[in-house]
Amino acid sequence: MYAEVIIEYPVKSLDKSFTYLVKEDDQKIIKVGMKVVVPFGKSVVNGIVIKITSAKPDYETKEICYIDNPDVYLNAEQMDLGKYLKDETLCTLITAYQTMLPSALKIKNQKHSYDLYDTFISLNTDLDSIEKYIVNHERSHKQIEILDLLKTQDVLKKDIAGAPLNTLIKNRLVKEVKVKKARINAQSKVEVLPVLNEEQQKAYEIVNNNINHYQTYLLQGVTGSGKTEVYMRLIKDVLDLGKTAIVLVPEICLTTQTVKRFYNRFGSDVAIFHSGLSNGEKYDEYLKIYHNEVKIVVGTRSSIFVPLQSLGIIIIDEEHSETYKQDSNPRYNAIDMAIYRAKKNNIPLILASATPSLESRARADKGVYSLITLNKRANNMELPTTTVVDMTLELKKRNFIFSDILKEKINERLEKKEQIILLLNRRGFSTFINCTMCGYTYKCPNCDITLTYHKTINNLRCHYCGYVIKKDDVCPKCHEAALNYLGLGTEKLEEELSKIYPNAKLVRMDQDTTSTKGSYQRIIDDFADGKYDILLGTQMISKGLDFKNVTLVGVINADTSLNLPDFRANEKTFALLYQTSGRAGRDKKAGEVIIQTFNPDNEVLKYVKENDYNKFYLYEMHIRHQLKYPPYTYICILSIKSKEYDLASVKATEIKKILSRKLDKKSIVFGPTPAAVFKVNNVYNFQITIKYTFDEYLKNTLKEIDEMCASDKKVNIEITFNPSRF
């Protein structure tokens, strides 16, 4: 028996299978999808079995060394999904399969065990022998207490550890029993199910009537319209049919509140899966899924690959979020993977959002997706009223951060014991520092970008490569104490707030304050429990969070994302502001939103103020049509990277010539041009952009270019289809 194996090196030139002989002892257990250790050249490497055959190759083969963890392997659906992922993203097959496994189960030689156990003490002999021992050792009171206790139940060793227990173990009257345990244990609680309103009931019935067939539904509902309750009802129906469900959320902080709702409703039937878990927790949750111990998986992007069997429905919450697109290899979109998996299983897929991506809404208009709308909040409360403030007028009054009306509204809410959310989509204290004497600006030596100042730790940090230096009090060039702090980040905003409202309890939520384990959960729970008056943060506070006492939302600078050099800038800004606005007035108290901007007449802000997605959609689609941007075209970006400027430039020009010669004449090739951030971590990045509608030559041409660059150790090429950002 022979096995075709792909090896662990994610190198294009080795993206093929190698045939190995299967040992006689392993022939009964080896399966496709298993991890194996094999000899390769002069070393020993790891790999995955992709085919088993009896056909002997016409060359001498080496034996598989051993099978690694034969109890856990990729199932048939994952193997198929991996091939699709490879074809769609042009990654190596081994990279596709590695993506589907948690760190603790990836192919590697590491022998660390992630299994966790409780040690119990149990009787090791019959009761008659125990009674005789008690009679003969009546003075050994502690030993007798332990034996009497163990007559009725096993006891955790840590609760009775000590010399008397050691004596009983030595005399073989009791024994240690190890019981495997999970790090995360969910419990449901009895809750009263809310009554669906007319819109929710209609949405539920539309999907439920087609529950055993494939269809992608776009569930577009205003913030607070009860989308989550609709698909929780659908999941209950799916579970009643003996099937399972995957629910994707865009960010870890959203997972926190969503998981709590699912735990309350479905208890131990739920597993969670996201990057905020430890390796051990991910290991436990993956094994629960693998062994069919759970029916629902709630998690972020990579959860689309989990080995749930009898899949009955897939739900993607906040489907417009760019976090569903992976930036690193393999550059997949979780929505594309979900569509493929839903079709294969012949099940419904629900894409839910208050602000659907233009691509999704356009597909719904064309009938590719089925559109379901929820136009009212579930509790029939009105959407919050929005005021747009012109900060050019406020600057004349020397209001550099807070407008008069925002300060007034914050004061009102604090007096009423109501809560406030403030959005500033930029972390740090200051976006850059320069010297007013000589003009020196702190820049990252590895990247083409200024350093961001973080005051609490007094350092300057590059948010691209991680470079960090301590900040001096004087300019490092002219040595004058003339440093000027420019730009505004969440850290500085927090400092200014504490000066204006010294008695208010503030909490900041950004990447700096949520880097430790459990920090998301703690901040969200504490704010929900009323321990803080004001929550300020970046875009991670904008989506999906539900706080009953929040009645005011303030957007400090709406122009932050509006002025990005990205054709999606309008779309991202509208979604960010509309979603953030939706955090206000979600319960019985009316909500209000204050948006501060230097562009008050901007059309996007007008539609945010009117809470009108449909008008924004038509406005933006008109622009996209004129400029031939998605959804009217597709986009592919080739990034040509090298540590040597000349090598990257020459290779980019060579690739441009190949594309111009081989692609359909209707496809438009732009570049090569320097990327928006041209140098990151001392690597230069040129970009070539392709706009196309249909090009039968595109995939083969890109594969050819990819293979051409595979053996080049000094130049790397990355190919991204439909990138979420530029």
C-alpha positions in Angstrom: 0.0 0.0 0.0 1.2 3.5 -0.9 0.3 7.0 0.2 0.6 10.3 -1.7 1.7 12.9 0.8 2.0 16.7 0.6 4.8 18.0 2.8 4.8 20.9 5.3 7.0 23.3 3.4 4.6 26.0 2.0 6.9 26.6 -1.0 5.4 26.8 -4.5 8.1 24.6 -6.0 7.2 21.8 -3.6 3.5 22.1 -4.1 3.0 18.5 -5.2 2.5 15.1 -3.7 5.3 12.6 -3.0 4.6 8.8 -2.8 5.6 6.8 0.3 5.3 3.1 1.3 2.9 2.5 4.2 4.2 0.1 6.9 2.2 -3.1 7.3 1.2 -2.2 10.8 -0.2 1.2 9.6 -2.1 -0.1 6.6 -5.3 -0.9 8.7 -5.5 2.6 10.2 -4.1 5.0 7.6 -6.7 7.4 6.1 -6.8 10.3 3.7 -6.4 13.5 5.8 -4.1 12.0 8.4 -0.9 13.8 9.5 2.2 11.8 8.9 6.0 12.1 9.5 8.0 11.2 6.4 11.7 11.2 5.3 12.4 14.0 2.8 15.9 14.4 1.4 18.3 14.2 4.4 15.7 15.3 6.9 12.4 14.2 8.4 9.3 16.4 7.7 5.6 16.4 8.4 2.8 16.0 5.8 -0.8 15.2 5.1 -2.0 12.1 3.2 -4.1 13.1 0.2 -4.5 9.7 -1.5 -4.0 6.0 -0.8 -3.3 3.7 -3.6 -2.1 0.1 -4.3 -0.4 1.1 -7.5 3.4 0.7 -7.1 5.4 3.7 -8.6 8.2 3.0 -11.0 10.8 4.3 -8.6 12.1 3.2 -5.2 9.9 4.6 -2.4 10.7 5.4 1.2 8.5 4.4 4.2 6.3 6.7 6.2 8.0 7.0 9.6 4.8 7.1 11.6 1.2 8.5 11.7 0.9 11.5 13.9 -2.3 11.5 16.1 -4.4 9.1 14.0 -7.4 9.9 16.1 -7.7 13.4 14.6 -7.5 14.0 10.9 -9.1 16.2 8.2 -12.4 14.8 7.0 -13.6 14.4 3.4 -15.3 17.8 3.4 -12.2 19.6 4.7 -10.1 17.8 2.1 -12.4 19.0 -0.7 -12.6 22.5 0.8 -8.8 22.7 0.9 -8.6 22.0 -2.9 -11.2 24.7 -3.6 -9.3 27.2 -1.3 -6.0 26.4 -3.3 -7.7 27.0 -6.6 -9.4 30.2 -5.5 -6.5 31.9 -3.8 -3.5 30.2 -5.7 -2.0 29.2 -2.4 -0.2 25.9 -1.8 -2.3 22.9 -0.8 -0.4 22.4 2.4 -1.1 26.0 3.3 -4.8 25.5 2.7 -5.0 22.5 5.0 -2.9 24.1 7.7 -5.4 26.9 7.8 -8.1 24.5 8.9 -6.3 23.3 12.0 -5.8 25.0 15.3 -2.2 25.7 16.4 -2.2 22.7 18.8 -3.1 20.3 15.9 -1.0 21.7 13.1 1.5 19.5 11.3 4.7 19.8 13.4 7.1 17.8 15.5 6.1 19.5 18.7 5.2 16.9 21.3 3.5 19.2 23.9 0.2 17.7 25.1 -2.7 20.1 25.4 -4.9 17.5 27.2 -6.1 18.7 30.6 -7.1 16.4 33.4 -8.7 16.4 36.8 -7.3 13.8 39.2 -9.9 12.1 41.4 -9.4 9.7 44.3 -11.5 6.5 44.2 -11.7 3.3 46.3 -9.4 0.6 45.0 -10.9 -2.4 46.8 -14.2 -3.8 48.0 -16.1 -2.4 51.0 -15.4 -5.4 53.3 -11.7 -4.8 53.0 -12.2 -1.1 53.7 -14.2 -1.9 56.8 -11.5 -4.2 58.1 -8.9 -1.5 57.6 -11.0 1.0 59.5 -11.4 -1.4 62.5 -7.7 -2.1 62.6 -6.7 1.6 62.3 -9.4 3.2 64.4 -6.8 5.8 65.6 -6.1 7.0 62.1 -8.9 9.5 62.1 -7.9 11.4 58.9 -7.6 8.2 56.9 -11.0 7.0 58.2 -12.6 10.3 57.2 -11.3 9.9 53.7 -12.5 6.3 53.3 -15.9 7.2 54.7 -16.2 10.0 52.1 -15.1 7.8 49.2 -17.7 5.2 50.0 -20.3 7.5 48.4 -18.4 9.5 45.8 -15.0 10.1 44.1 -13.3 13.2 45.4 -10.8 15.6 43.7 -7.3 14.8 44.9 -6.5 18.5 45.5 -9.4 18.6 48.1 -8.0 15.8 50.3 -4.2 15.8 49.5 -1.8 15.1 52.4 0.0 12.4 54.3 -3.1 10.4 55.2 -4.1 10.1 51.6 -0.5 9.1 50.6 -0.7 6.3 53.1 -3.9 5.0 51.7 -2.5 5.1 48.1 0.6 3.3 49.3 -1.5 0.6 50.9 -3.5 0.3 47.6 -6.8 1.0 49.4 -7.5 4.0 47.1 -6.3 5.0 43.6 -5.9 8.0 41.4 -8.2 8.3 38.5 -7.5 10.9 35.8 -10.6 12.4 34.0 -10.1 14.6 30.9 -11.7 18.0 31.2 -12.4 21.0 29.0 -11.2 24.5 29.7 -14.4 26.0 28.6 -17.7 24.7 29.9 -21.0 26.3 28.9 -24.3 26.2 30.7 -27.6 27.3 29.5 -30.1 29.3 31.7 -33.8 29.4 31.5 -34.9 32.5 29.5 -38.2 33.8 28.2 -38.1 33.8 24.4 -39.0 37.2 23.0 -42.1 37.4 20.7 -41.1 38.0 17.1 -42.6 41.0 15.6 -44.3 40.8 12.2 -41.1 41.6 10.2 -39.1 39.1 12.2 -41.7 36.4 11.8 -41.9 36.9 8.1 -38.1 36.7 7.7 -38.0 33.5 9.9 -40.7 31.9 7.7 -39.0 32.7 4.4 -35.8 30.8 5.4 -37.6 28.1 7.4 -39.7 27.2 4.4 -36.5 26.5 2.5 -34.5 25.0 5.3 -33.4 21.9 3.4 -32.2 23.6 0.3 -29.3 25.9 -0.7 -30.0 29.6 -1.0 -28.0 32.6 0.1 -30.2 35.1 1.9 -29.2 38.7 2.6 -30.9 39.7 5.9 -30.7 43.5 5.8 -32.1 45.0 9.0 -31.7 48.3 10.7 -29.6 48.3 13.9 -31.6 46.8 16.8 -34.1 45.1 14.4 -33.6 41.7 16.0 -31.6 39.9 13.3 -29.9 37.7 15.9 -33.2 36.4 17.3 -34.4 35.4 13.8 -31.4 33.2 13.1 -31.4 31.8 16.6 -34.9 30.5 15.9 -33.7 29.0 12.7 -30.8 27.3 14.4 -33.2 25.8 16.9 -35.2 24.3 13.9 -32.0 23.0 12.3 -31.0 21.3 15.6 -34.4 19.7 15.8 -33.7 18.2 12.4 -30.5 16.6 13.8 -28.2 19.0 12.0 -25.6 21.6 13.1 -24.9 25.3 12.5 -21.9 27.7 12.0 -22.2 31.3 13.1 -19.5 33.7 12.1 -18.9 37.1 13.7 -16.3 39.6 12.5 -14.4 40.4 15.7 -13.5 38.8 19.0 -15.3 41.5 21.0 -18.5 40.6 19.1 -18.0 37.0 19.8 -18.1 37.8 23.5 -21.7 39.1 23.6 -22.9 36.7 20.9 -21.5 33.7 22.7 -23.2 34.7 25.9 -26.6 34.8 24.1 -25.9 31.4 22.5 -24.8 29.9 25.8 -27.9 31.1 27.5 -30.1 29.6 24.7 -28.2 26.4 23.7 -25.8 25.7 26.6 -23.2 23.0 26.1 -24.3 22.5 22.5 -22.1 25.6 21.7 -18.4 25.7 20.9 -16.5 28.9 20.4 -13.5 29.3 18.1 -11.4 32.5 17.7 -7.9 33.9 18.1 -8.5 35.2 21.6 -8.5 31.6 23.0 -5.4 30.0 24.3 -3.9 27.1 22.3 -5.3 24.8 24.9 -8.8 26.2 24.7 -8.8 26.0 20.9 -7.6 22.4 21.2 -10.4 21.5 23.5 -13.1 23.3 21.4 -11.8 21.8 18.2 -12.0 18.3 19.7 -15.6 18.9 20.9 -16.5 19.8 17.3 -14.5 16.9 15.8 -16.1 14.4 18.1 -19.7 15.7 17.5 -20.1 16.8 21.1 -21.5 20.2 20.1 -24.1 21.3 17.5 -23.2 25.0 17.1 -19.9 26.8 16.5 -19.7 30.5 17.0 -16.4 32.1 16.0 -14.5 34.4 13.7 -13.2 33.9 10.1 -11.4 30.6 10.4 -14.4 28.9 12.0 -15.8 28.4 8.5 -13.3 25.4 8.2 -14.4 23.5 11.4 -15.3 19.8 10.9 -18.9 20.0 11.9 -20.9 17.1 10.5 -24.5 17.2 9.2 -24.2 20.9 8.6 -27.7 22.5 8.4 -27.2 26.3 8.2 -24.4 28.9 8.0 -24.9 32.4 9.3 -22.5 35.3 8.8 -23.2 38.3 11.1 -22.1 41.8 10.1 -21.3 40.4 6.6 -20.0 43.8 5.4 -17.0 43.6 7.7 -13.6 43.5 6.0 -12.3 41.1 8.7 -13.9 38.2 6.8 -11.1 38.7 4.2 -7.8 37.3 5.3 -4.8 39.6 4.5 -2.1 36.9 4.8 -1.7 33.7 2.9 -4.1 32.1 2.0 -6.0 35.3 1.1 -9.5 33.9 1.3 -12.8 35.5 1.9 -14.8 33.5 4.5 -18.1 34.4 2.7 -16.8 32.7 -0.5 -15.9 29.6 1.5 -19.3 29.7 3.2 -21.1 29.9 -0.2 -19.1 26.9 -1.4 -19.8 24.9 1.7 -23.5 25.8 1.8 -23.9 24.7 -1.9 -22.1 21.4 -1.2 -24.3 20.7 1.8 -27.5 22.0 0.1 -28.3 24.3 3.1 -29.2 28.0 3.5 -26.6 30.7 4.1 -27.6 33.9 5.8 -25.6 37.1 5.4 -26.8 39.6 8.0 -26.0 43.3 8.3 -27.6 46.7 8.8 -25.1 48.0 6.1 -24.5 45.2 3.6 -21.5 45.4 1.3 -22.3 46.9 -2.0 -21.3 43.6 -3.7 -23.8 41.7 -1.6 -26.7 44.2 -2.0 -26.0 44.2 -5.8 -26.2 40.4 -5.9 -29.5 40.6 -4.0 -30.8 43.2 -6.6 -29.9 40.8 -9.4 -31.6 37.8 -7.7 -28.4 35.9 -6.9 -29.1 36.4 -3.2 -32.6 36.5 -1.8 -33.2 39.9 0.0 -35.0 40.0 3.3 -35.4 43.3 5.1 -36.2 44.4 8.6 -37.0 48.1 8.6 -38.0 48.6 12.2 -36.3 48.0 15.6 -37.6 44.9 17.4 -38.9 47.0 20.3 -40.5 49.5 17.9 -38.3 52.3 19.2 -37.3 55.0 16.8 -33.8 55.1 15.3 -31.5 57.7 17.0 -31.6 61.3 15.9 -28.3 62.5 14.4 -26.7 65.9 14.5 -23.7 66.7 12.2 -21.4 69.3 13.7 -19.1 71.5 11.5 -15.7 71.5 13.3 -14.4 74.4 11.3 -16.8 76.6 13.2 -15.9 75.0 16.5 -12.1 75.6 15.9 -12.9 79.4 15.9 -14.2 78.9 19.4 -11.0 76.9 20.2 -12.9 73.7 20.5 -10.2 71.4 19.1 -11.6 68.0 20.2 -15.1 68.4 21.6 -17.8 70.6 20.1 -20.0 72.7 22.5 -23.1 70.5 21.7 -21.2 67.2 22.4 -19.9 68.5 25.7 -23.4 69.6 26.6 -25.0 66.2 25.7 -22.3 64.3 27.6 -23.1 66.4 30.7 -26.8 65.7 30.3 -26.3 61.9 30.1 -23.9 61.9 33.1 -26.5 63.8 35.2 -29.2 61.2 34.1 -26.9 58.3 34.9 -27.1 57.2 31.3 -24.1 55.9 29.3 -22.1 57.3 26.4 -20.1 55.7 23.6 -17.4 57.8 21.8 -15.8 56.7 18.6 -12.3 57.7 17.4 -11.0 55.3 14.9 -7.3 55.9 15.7 -5.4 54.4 18.6 -2.4 55.9 20.5 -1.9 59.3 22.0 -0.6 61.2 19.0 -0.4 60.1 15.4 3.0 61.6 15.0 5.6 63.9 16.7 7.7 66.5 15.0 10.2 69.2 16.1 9.1 72.8 15.7 12.7 73.9 15.6 14.2 71.7 12.9 11.2 69.9 11.4 12.4 66.4 12.4 9.6 63.8 12.4 9.9 60.4 14.1 9.7 57.7 11.4 10.0 53.9 11.4 13.4 53.0 10.1 11.9 49.8 8.6 8.7 51.2 7.1 7.5 54.1 5.1 5.4 55.6 7.9 5.5 57.8 10.9 5.6 56.4 14.4 2.6 56.7 16.7 3.1 57.9 20.3 1.7 55.9 23.2 1.9 58.0 26.3 1.0 55.5 29.0 4.1 53.5 28.1 6.1 56.5 26.8 7.1 54.9 23.5 6.8 55.4 19.8 5.5 52.4 17.9 5.1 51.4 14.2 1.7 49.8 13.7 3.0 47.9 10.7 6.2 46.1 11.8 6.1 46.6 15.6 9.3 48.7 15.8 9.4 50.5 19.2 11.6 53.2 20.7 11.4 55.2 23.9 10.5 58.8 23.5 13.0 61.5 24.7 12.0 64.9 26.0 14.2 66.6 23.4 14.5 66.3 19.6 17.0 63.6 18.7 18.3 65.7 15.8 18.7 69.3 17.2 18.4 68.3 20.9 15.9 71.1 21.6 12.9 70.7 23.8 10.6 71.6 21.0 8.6 68.4 20.3 5.1 68.9 19.0 2.4 66.3 19.4 0.1 66.2 16.3 -3.0 64.2 15.5 -5.4 62.6 18.0 -5.7 59.0 19.2 -7.9 57.2 21.7 -5.3 57.5 24.4 -5.1 61.3 24.1 -8.9 61.4 23.9 -9.1 59.5 27.2 -6.8 62.0 28.8 -8.8 65.0 27.6 -12.1 63.5 28.7 -10.7 62.9 32.2 -9.8 66.6 32.5 -13.2 67.8 31.4 -15.2 65.2 33.3 -13.0 64.3 36.3 -15.9 62.4 38.1 -16.9 60.3 35.1 -15.8 56.7 35.0 -14.1 56.1 31.7 -12.9 52.9 29.9 -11.0 52.7 26.7 -11.3 49.8 24.2 -8.7 49.5 21.5 -5.9 47.1 20.5 -3.7 48.5 23.3 -6.2 47.9 26.1 -7.5 44.5 24.8 -4.1 42.8 24.2 -4.4 40.6 27.3 -6.5 37.5 27.6 -10.1 38.1 28.7 -9.8 41.9 28.3 -12.6 42.1 25.7 -15.0 40.2 28.0 -14.1 42.2 31.0 -14.5 45.7 29.4 -17.8 44.7 27.8 -19.2 43.1 30.9 -18.2 46.0 33.2 -19.7 48.6 30.9 -22.9 46.6 30.5 -23.1 46.3 34.3 -22.8 50.1 34.6 -19.3 50.3 36.1 -18.4 52.9 33.6 -20.2 56.0 32.3 -18.2 56.4 29.0 -16.8 53.8 26.6 -14.4 55.2 24.1 -12.6 53.3 21.4 -11.9 52.5 17.8 -14.0 50.7 15.3 -14.2 47.5 17.5 -16.9 49.3 19.5 -19.0 50.1 16.4 -20.7 46.8 15.5 -23.1 44.4 17.1 -22.7 45.5 20.8 -25.9 45.9 22.7 -26.0 48.1 25.8 -29.4 49.0 27.2 -28.4 52.2 29.0 -26.4 53.9 26.1 -28.4 56.9 24.9 -25.6 59.0 23.4 -23.0 58.2 20.7 -20.4 60.7 19.7 -18.1 60.4 16.7 -15.1 62.6 17.3 -13.7 62.8 13.8 -15.8 61.4 11.0 -13.2 62.3 8.4 -10.7 59.7 9.6 -11.9 57.0 7.2 -13.6 59.3 4.7 -10.2 60.6 3.3 -8.5 57.2 2.8 -7.1 56.5 -0.6 -9.5 53.6 -1.2 -12.4 53.4 -3.5 -14.3 51.8 -0.6 -13.7 54.8 1.6 -17.3 56.1 1.3 -18.7 52.6 1.9 -16.5 52.0 5.0 -17.3 55.4 6.4 -21.0 55.0 6.0 -21.0 51.5 7.6 -18.8 52.6 10.5 -20.9 55.7 11.3 -24.2 54.0 10.8 -23.2 51.0 12.9 -21.8 53.1 15.6 -24.9 55.3 15.7 -26.9 52.1 16.1 -25.4 51.5 19.6 -27.7 54.3 20.9 -31.2 54.0 22.1 -31.5 50.2 21.8 -33.8 49.7 24.8 -36.6 52.0 26.0 -34.7 55.3 26.1 -34.4 57.4 23.0 -30.9 57.6 21.4 -29.0 60.6 20.1 -25.9 60.8 17.9 -23.4 63.6 17.4 -21.1 63.4 14.4 -18.1 65.9 14.3 -16.6 66.6 10.9 -14.8 69.1 8.8 -16.9 68.1 5.8 -20.5 68.6 7.0 -21.9 68.8 3.4 -20.5 65.4 2.4 -23.2 63.2 0.9 -22.2 60.1 2.9 -22.8 62.0 6.2 -26.1 63.2 4.9 -27.3 59.6 4.4 -25.9 58.6 7.8 -27.9 61.4 9.4 -31.1 60.3 7.6 -30.4 56.6 8.6 -30.9 55.7 4.9 -28.8 52.9 3.6 -30.8 52.6 0.4 -30.2 56.2 -0.7 -26.5 55.8 0.1 -26.4 52.5 -1.9 -27.9 54.2 -5.0 -25.5 57.2 -4.7 -22.4 55.0 -4.3 -23.4 52.5 -7.0 -23.6 55.4 -9.5 -20.0 56.4 -8.7 -18.8 52.8 -8.9 -20.5 52.4 -12.3 -18.8 55.5 -13.7 -15.4 54.5 -12.4 -15.8 50.8 -13.2 -15.2 49.6 -9.7 -16.8 46.6 -7.9 -19.5 45.4 -8.0 -19.4 46.3 -11.7 -15.9 44.8 -12.1 -13.7 42.4 -10.2 -10.3 43.5 -8.9 -7.1 41.5 -8.5 -3.9 42.9 -6.9 -0.4 41.6 -7.4 2.1 42.7 -4.8 5.7 42.3 -5.8 8.0 42.4 -2.8 11.7 42.4 -2.2 14.3 43.8 0.2 16.1 45.2 -2.8 14.3 48.1 -4.5 15.8 47.4 -8.0 14.9 43.7 -8.0 11.2 44.4 -7.0 11.0 47.2 -9.7 12.4 45.0 -12.5 10.2 42.0 -11.6 7.1 44.2 -11.4 7.8 45.6 -14.9 8.4 42.1 -16.3 5.1 40.9 -14.8 3.2 43.9 -16.2 4.4 43.0 -19.7 3.2 39.4 -19.3 -0.2 40.5 -18.1 -0.6 43.1 -20.9 0.3 40.4 -23.5 -1.8 37.5 -22.2 -4.9 38.9 -20.7 -8.2 39.7 -22.4 -8.1 43.1 -24.0 -11.1 44.1 -22.0 -9.2 43.7 -18.8 -7.4 46.8 -17.6 -3.9 46.5 -16.0 -2.7 49.4 -13.9 0.8 49.9 -12.6 3.3 48.9 -11.4 3.1 51.6 -8.7 4.4 51.8 -5.2 1.9 50.5 -2.6 0.2 52.9 -0.3 2.8 52.0 2.4 5.7 51.4 0.1 8.1 49.9 2.6 7.2 47.6 5.5 9.8 45.9 7.6 12.5 46.8 5.1 10.6 45.2 2.2 9.7 47.3 -0.8 6.2 46.7 -2.3 5.1 47.4 -5.8 1.5 46.8 -6.9 -0.2 45.9 -10.1 -4.0 46.2 -10.2 -6.2 44.3 -12.7 -9.8 45.3 -13.3 -11.9 42.7 -15.1 -15.4 41.5 -15.6 -14.7 38.1 -17.2 -11.3 37.0 -18.4 -10.8 33.3 -19.3 -7.1 33.8 -19.4 -6.6 35.4 -16.0 -6.3 32.4 -13.7 -3.9 30.5 -16.0 -1.8 33.6 -16.5 -1.6 34.3 -12.8 -0.6 30.6 -12.1 2.1 30.9 -14.7 3.4 34.1 -13.1 3.2 32.5 -9.7 5.2 29.5 -10.9 7.7 31.7 -12.6 8.4 33.5 -9.2 8.3 30.3 -7.2 12.1 29.7 -7.4 13.1 33.3 -6.9 14.3 33.6 -3.4 14.8 37.4 -3.5 11.4 38.5 -4.9 8.1 37.4 -3.6 4.7 37.8 -5.3 1.4 37.9 -3.5 -1.9 37.6 -5.4 -5.1 38.9 -3.8 -8.5 38.6 -5.5 -11.1 41.2 -4.5 -9.0 42.8 -1.6 -10.9 44.4 1.2 -8.3 47.2 1.4 -5.5 48.8 -0.7 
